[in-house]
């Protein structure tokens, strides 16, 4: 498959993360490439950092296929564990890609949870209803493929994060059109 320039974007969801689309029509196939200057490192549980990408669902089931680098899913721990819970604020998320305008609206009623990190070592299926975030260590490059599956009929655009002021976040640098030069550079990184 060849990348589709017109459907690919830079700074997808967070700064330093490119989305390279290889198949645009459903089921979509794309590769996320985290450049060395990404901010996904802020999502490591128990680090005390304000998250750069909140815990979220997907509109479809997805399979995450690691290509290279250290990539982890950040999930809400379902078991009873003796660890301190962290306060997560609730927001409704509007997608720049799907809705044409990105943003966050605060919802009253915080959520207390324990987050766990699960290293992505092999293709991993996540139902669309499984809320997650992604962590990549600071300064490291990583890439993973997303293969979309069935639509999530119970999709909820709620996002959980430890960021208490996400509603006023500056999203102006996100979701930029991919340039031909950037796509060529990304494809070189992916081919190594």
N, C-alpha and C positions, 0 to 999 in steps of 0.2 A: 504494500500500500504506500501511496505517496502522501505527504502532508498537504493539507488544504490551507493555504495561506489566509484566505478570506475568513475562515472560521477560527483561526488560531489567535490567541491573545497573550500579551505579556502582563505581568503583575496580576495574575488571576487569583482572586480571593485575598492574596497578601502580596506584599512587595517581594520581588525576587523569584516568583514562581510563574513559569510559563506553561500554558496549555496549548499543546500541539495536536490538532485534530487530524485524524487519519480517515475517519468515516463519520460523516456528519448526520446522515439520516439514521433513525432509530433501527437497531440499537447502536448508539454512538460508541466510537473507539477513539481514545485520545491518550496522550502521554503527558504527564506532569513532569517538568524538569525544574528542580530547585537549584538555583545558582548559588555560588558561594556567599552572596550577600543577602540570601533569603532571611526571613524572620520566623520561620517555623520552629526554630530552636526555643522560642519563648513558650511553646506548648508543653514542655516537659513537666509532668506532674511533680508536685511538691518542690518546685524550683523557686517559687515565690514570684515568678515573672507574670506580668499581665499577658494573657494569651493573645496570640495574633490571629488565630483561627479557632472560633468557638466550636463546641460540640454541636453537631448538626446531623439531620437526616438527609436522605437523597430522594429525588423524585422517582428514581428507578433503583432496582437491585443493582449492585455493582460487584465486579470482581477486580481486586487490586493485584496487579502482577508486578513484583519488584524487578527492576531492570539492573540497577546498580546503586550502591551507596547504602547508608544506614537509615532505614525508614521504619517508623513505628506508628501503629494506630494508638490513639488515646481513647479509651473507652470508659464508661461509667461502670465501676465494680458492682456486680449484682450480689455477690456473696457477702456474708457478714464477716468483716475483717476488723481487727483491732488497729485501726489507723485513724488519725484525725480526718474529719470530713472538711471539705473546703466549701466556702459559700460561692455558689454560682448564680449570677443574675440572669434573668430570663428576658429575651428579646424576640420580637417577630422580625424576621429577615426578609427584605425585598431584594430580589436578585437583579443585578444590572443586566445579566445575560437573558434571563427569562422574562423579567418584568419591565425592562427598559430603564429602570431607575433603581439604584442600589441604596440601601439604608437600613437602619435598625430602629425599632420602636420598643421602648421598655415596657415590660409586663410586670405588674405587681405580683409578688410572691416568689421569693428567692428559693433556690433548690440547694440542699446540702448533699454533697456526694463525695465519694472516694473515686479518684481517677486512677486508672492503671495503664501502664505502657506495655504494649504487645508488639514485639519486633516482627516486621513483615519479612519473612524469609522465603515464602513460597506463595503461589497464587492463593488469595484469600477472598472468599465470598462474604459479602455483607448484604443482608436484606436492606431494602431502602429504609426500613423503619429503625435500623440499628444506628444510633447516634454515635458519631466519632469525630475526632480531629486527627491531625497528623503532626508528628514530630520528626525533625531531621536535625542532627547536631549542628551547632553554630560553625559556620565557615566551611561546611562540607557540601559537596554537590551530590545530588541523588536524583533518580528518575524512577517512575513507576507508571505502568499502563493501567487505564481504567476501561473496562469493558462493561457497558451498561446492559442490563437485562430487562426483566418485566417491570412495568410501571408500579410504583408504590401507591396503591389506592388509598392508603391512610396517611399520605404525606402531610407533614406538619412543618411549617417553616420556622418553628421555634428554634432558637439558638441559645445555648447555655455557655456562659463565660464568666471568668472572675473579673472582668473589666466593668467597673461600676459606671463608666461614662461613655460607653460604646455608642450611645445615641448621638453624641456630638462628634464622632470620629470623622476625620477628613479622608474621604474616599477618592479624592480627585486623581491620584496617581494610579488607581487600579483600573483593570479591564481596558488596557490600551491595545489598539490594533497591532498585530504582529507585522513587522517589516520584513521584506525579503532578506535583508542582511542579517537580521536577528534569527530568522528561520534557518538560514544556511549555517550560522554559527551554532545554533541548537542542534541541528542534525549532525554536525561534526562531533559535538560532545557525545551524542547518542551513539555514534558509530565507533567510538573508541573502545 
